[in-house]
Amino acid sequence: MESTYYCALGTNDQKGVWVNPVYFAYDSNYNFYFISQPQSRHMKNMLENPQVSLAIYSTAQHTQGDVAGIQLAGKARILSDEADVKKAYDTYYGRKYPAARKHPEKNEDHYMNNPEWQFVEVVPTKMYYFDTRFFGETRQEVPSPHGE
């Protein structure tokens, strides 16, 4: 997860599956956070169906043909509670700006009731790790820190 800042987010609607890249951060319990615009297709999809998937993988190949990454299924929640937004802000910008641990121009209040940008939390229900250097083509299930 440290090898990249982007993941592929998969959502679903009546038209089918929709996948797009988002910048992500995660906390010590492997909850994932990103920000997005409410009018985007994936945000609308999550309002209708909170079940999502994430694919995170190293874009730098370790050796010829080797791939390492994480696949997960989870439940997305668009955050509006002040404490939840603050936690997401601290986690997200702590990763993006590690020295300052905040956005240079926007504090957490910027994301409260903001019609332009919202934080989303994804809590994994299933997570898998794959690394062809050690496990071949077989992915390994990661025990859930959420007890599921």
C-alpha positions in Angstrom: 0.0 0.0 0.0 3.0 2.3 0.5 4.2 1.8 -3.1 1.4 3.9 -4.6 -1.0 6.7 -3.7 -3.8 5.7 -6.1 -6.2 2.8 -6.2 -8.9 1.7 -8.6 -12.4 2.1 -7.0 -15.2 -0.1 -8.4 -18.8 0.8 -7.9 -22.0 -0.4 -9.6 -25.2 1.0 -10.9 -28.0 0.1 -13.3 -25.7 0.7 -16.3 -23.1 -1.7 -14.9 -19.7 -1.6 -13.2 -17.8 1.7 -13.0 -14.1 1.9 -12.1 -12.1 5.0 -11.6 -8.8 6.0 -9.9 -8.8 7.8 -6.6 -6.0 9.0 -4.3 -6.3 7.1 -1.0 -5.0 6.9 2.5 -5.6 4.3 5.2 -5.6 4.1 9.0 -4.2 1.5 11.4 -7.4 -0.6 11.1 -7.2 -0.6 7.3 -10.1 1.7 6.8 -9.5 3.6 3.5 -10.3 7.2 2.8 -10.6 9.4 -0.3 -12.3 12.6 -1.3 -14.5 13.1 -4.3 -17.1 15.3 -5.9 -20.7 14.5 -5.0 -21.9 14.7 -8.6 -19.5 12.1 -9.9 -20.9 8.8 -11.1 -19.1 6.7 -8.4 -20.4 9.0 -5.6 -23.9 8.6 -6.9 -23.4 4.9 -7.2 -22.3 4.6 -3.5 -25.5 6.4 -2.4 -27.5 3.7 -4.1 -25.2 0.8 -3.3 -22.5 1.2 -0.7 -20.7 -2.1 -1.7 -17.4 -1.2 -3.4 -14.1 -2.8 -4.4 -10.6 -1.4 -4.3 -7.5 -2.6 -6.2 -4.2 -1.3 -5.0 -1.1 -2.6 -6.7 2.5 -1.6 -7.2 3.1 0.0 -10.5 6.8 -0.7 -10.2 7.5 -4.3 -11.2 9.8 -6.1 -8.7 11.2 -8.4 -11.4 10.0 -9.3 -14.8 6.3 -10.3 -14.5 6.0 -10.1 -10.7 3.0 -8.2 -9.3 2.2 -7.2 -5.7 -1.0 -5.7 -4.5 -4.3 -5.8 -2.6 -7.8 -6.4 -3.6 -10.7 -5.7 -1.3 -14.4 -5.6 -1.1 -16.0 -3.2 1.4 -18.7 -0.9 2.4 -18.4 2.8 1.5 -19.8 5.6 3.7 -19.9 9.3 2.6 -18.8 11.1 5.8 -20.8 14.1 7.2 -20.2 13.7 11.0 -17.6 16.3 12.2 -15.5 13.7 14.1 -15.5 11.3 11.2 -14.5 14.1 8.8 -11.7 15.2 11.1 -10.4 11.6 11.3 -10.5 11.2 7.5 -8.9 14.6 7.0 -6.0 13.8 9.4 -5.5 10.4 7.8 -5.7 11.6 4.2 -3.6 14.7 4.5 -1.3 13.1 7.0 -0.3 10.8 4.1 -0.4 13.4 1.4 1.6 16.0 3.4 3.5 14.0 6.0 5.6 16.9 7.3 2.6 19.3 7.9 -0.1 16.6 8.3 -2.6 19.0 6.8 -3.6 20.6 3.5 -1.7 23.9 2.9 -5.0 25.8 2.2 -7.9 23.8 3.5 -8.7 22.7 7.1 -11.3 20.0 8.0 -14.1 22.6 8.2 -13.7 22.9 4.4 -15.2 19.4 4.0 -18.2 19.8 6.3 -21.4 20.3 4.4 -19.3 21.1 1.3 -21.2 20.8 -2.0 -18.0 20.4 -4.0 -15.9 17.7 -2.1 -16.7 15.0 0.4 -14.7 12.4 2.3 -15.5 8.7 1.9 -14.5 5.9 4.2 -14.3 2.3 3.0 -14.4 -0.4 5.6 -13.2 -3.7 4.2 -15.3 -6.8 4.5 -12.8 -9.0 2.6 -9.2 -8.3 1.8 -6.7 -10.2 -0.3 -3.0 -9.8 -0.7 -1.1 -11.0 -3.8 2.6 -11.1 -4.5 3.7 -13.4 -7.3 7.3 -13.4 -5.9 6.1 -15.4 -2.8 2.7 -16.9 -3.6 2.7 -17.5 -7.3 -0.7 -16.7 -8.8 -2.6 -17.5 -5.6 -3.9 -14.6 -3.6 -3.9 -14.8 0.2 -6.9 -13.7 2.3 -5.9 -11.1 4.9 -7.6 -11.6 8.3 -10.0 -8.7 8.9 -9.1 -6.3 11.7 -12.9 -5.7 12.0 -13.6 -9.3 13.1 -15.7 -10.2 10.1 
